[in-house]
Amino acid sequence: MKVAFVVLGRLTASNHIELEEPVQDIEGPVEVTVRPLGPPKGEPLYERASATEWRTAFHAWIESHDRTVPIPSAESLRRERIYEDRV
């Protein structure tokens, strides 16, 4: 008799999964299928990501910027230049 259980966990090494809850109804050999889960819907990255995941996402965002765009001069960022019509 084949029985299927869906058990969630976190892959912590190539051969180790930390389960969210223990499995007590199965004894003997098991088959494990590993597939990534998408991000939970409606939950922002900063609430669900570990420090490592957050750092990886932040660095990916940094690297996604075009580095050929010139940096604005300090003079162009002065308040008087930004709000010329209000002076």
N, C-alpha and C positions, 0 to 999 in steps of 0.2 A: 504494500500500500504506500503510495507516494503522498506526502503531505507537504504543502508549501507554506512557509512563514516569511513575511517581510519584516526584517529586523533592521532598524536604522543604526548607524554608527559612524565613526570617523576612522578613516584609514590613516594609521599613524606610522606605518612602515610598509614596505612592500609585502610583508607577510603577517601583518598584525592589524586587527580591527578592534577598536574600543566600542563596545555595544552600548546603546543608550539604555537598554534594559536587558536583564539576563534572560537567557533562553533555558527553560527548565523542562519543556515538554518533549525534547528530542534527545535520544541517546544513540551512539554509534556514529558511523560515517555520515557526513553531510556534504552537499555540493553548495559552493558559495559562488554567486554571480555578483561581480562588483560593477557598479555603474555610478557615475557622478549624478548628484542631485542638483537641480537648478536652484538658484537663490529663492528663499521663501518670498512669496508675494507680499508686497506692502511693508516689508521690514527694511529700513534703510541699512546700507552697508555698515555704517558705524555702530549699529546696534547688534548685528549678527556676526561680524567678522572678528577673527582673532587678531592679535597684534601683528602677526606675520602676514595674514591675508590683507589686512589694512595697509601695511607697508608695501606689499607687492602691488596692490591696486593703485596706491599713490604714486609709486615709481613708474608704473605703466602710464598713468595720466601725465606725469611730467615728460616722459619720453615721447608722448604723442604730439607734443607741441613742435611747431616748425621753428627750427633754430636759425633759419636764414632771415627771419624778421628782425630788423634792427631794434635795438633797445632805445626807448625814448630818452632824450637828454633830460638832465635834472631841471634845466631851465623850462622845458616844455611842461613839466609836471608841477610847476609852482602854482599855487592857488590863483594868483592874478592872471595867469595864462589860461587856466581851465575856465575861470568865470570872468572872462574879459568884459562881457556885457553887463556884469553886475558891479563893476568898479566905478 
